[in-house]
Amino acid sequence: VEVAESGGGLVQPGGSLRLSCAASGFTLSVFSTYLLNWYRQTPGKERDVVATFVSPDGTTNYTDSVKGRFTVSRDNVKNTGYLQMYNLKPEDTAVYYCNIRTLRSSYWGQGTQVTVSS
């Protein structure tokens, strides 16, 4: 199983980015039980979860600091997860990681850098 994030970059405060999480060797089925998590990490700090998509019921959860600004979703046809980020703030600067967690396994991507700066 491989998980690959993309879509990071440099954006000004108030801007938007959409991160993608492409899964290979694992099917993001609408019928399967798994969590599609997005974490972020800054130097010297722990990796914290910011958003979760719960399959199969489609429930989403967000940490308080991103509620109303971030949206996590899944496209089962493209086998890809997404994190849409709006109204980005400098404190959102971090390396963002996609994590797919099943009952038995946990798969991580290599991370993508998001920098919010003017």
C-alpha positions in Angstrom: 0.0 0.0 0.0 1.3 3.4 -0.9 -0.2 6.8 0.1 1.0 9.9 -1.7 0.1 13.5 -0.8 0.2 16.4 -3.2 -1.0 19.9 -3.5 1.0 21.7 -0.9 2.8 25.0 -1.5 3.2 28.6 -0.6 0.0 30.6 -0.2 -0.8 34.1 1.2 -3.0 34.4 4.3 -6.6 34.2 3.3 -5.8 31.9 0.4 -6.9 28.4 -0.4 -5.2 25.1 -1.2 -6.5 21.6 -1.9 -4.4 18.7 -0.7 -4.8 15.3 -2.4 -4.1 11.8 -1.0 -3.8 9.2 -3.6 -3.9 5.6 -2.4 -2.6 2.6 -4.3 -2.9 -0.9 -3.2 -5.9 0.1 -1.0 -9.4 0.8 -2.3 -11.2 3.8 -0.7 -14.5 2.0 -1.1 -17.7 3.5 0.1 -18.5 0.2 1.7 -15.3 -0.4 3.7 -14.5 0.5 7.2 -11.5 2.9 7.6 -10.5 6.4 8.6 -9.0 8.8 6.2 -7.1 11.2 8.5 -5.1 14.4 7.8 -2.4 15.3 10.2 0.0 18.2 10.4 3.3 18.7 12.1 5.6 21.6 12.7 9.3 21.3 13.7 9.7 20.2 17.3 6.1 19.4 17.8 4.0 16.3 17.7 2.0 15.3 14.7 -1.7 16.3 15.3 -4.8 15.2 13.5 -6.7 18.0 11.9 -9.5 16.2 10.0 -11.0 12.8 9.7 -13.3 11.1 7.2 -15.1 8.1 8.6 -16.0 5.4 6.1 -18.5 4.0 5.4 -20.9 6.4 7.1 -19.2 9.6 5.8 -18.9 11.3 9.1 -16.3 14.0 9.3 -14.5 15.4 12.3 -12.2 18.5 12.6 -10.0 19.9 15.3 -11.4 23.2 16.6 -8.8 25.4 14.9 -9.8 24.4 11.4 -13.6 24.0 11.8 -15.4 26.0 9.2 -12.3 26.4 7.1 -11.2 22.9 6.1 -13.2 20.1 4.5 -12.1 16.5 4.3 -13.6 14.3 1.5 -13.1 11.2 -0.5 -13.6 10.4 -4.2 -14.0 6.6 -4.4 -13.9 6.7 -8.2 -10.5 8.4 -8.2 -9.4 6.5 -5.1 -8.3 9.8 -3.6 -8.9 11.7 -0.5 -8.8 15.5 -0.2 -8.4 18.2 2.3 -9.8 21.5 1.0 -8.4 24.4 3.0 -9.9 27.9 2.9 -9.0 31.2 4.6 -5.5 29.9 5.5 -3.6 31.4 8.3 0.1 31.6 9.1 -0.5 29.1 12.0 -1.6 26.5 9.4 1.9 26.3 8.2 3.1 22.7 8.6 3.8 19.5 6.8 0.5 17.8 6.2 0.3 14.0 6.2 -2.4 11.7 5.0 -3.1 8.6 7.0 -5.4 5.7 6.2 -6.3 3.6 9.1 -8.1 0.2 9.1 -8.9 -2.2 11.8 -5.6 -3.9 11.2 -3.2 -1.4 9.6 -2.2 2.2 9.3 -0.7 3.7 6.2 1.1 7.0 5.9 2.2 9.3 3.1 5.5 11.2 3.0 3.9 14.5 3.7 3.4 17.8 1.8 4.6 21.2 2.9 2.0 24.0 3.3 3.4 27.5 4.0 1.1 30.4 4.6 3.0 33.6 4.4 2.8 37.1 2.8 
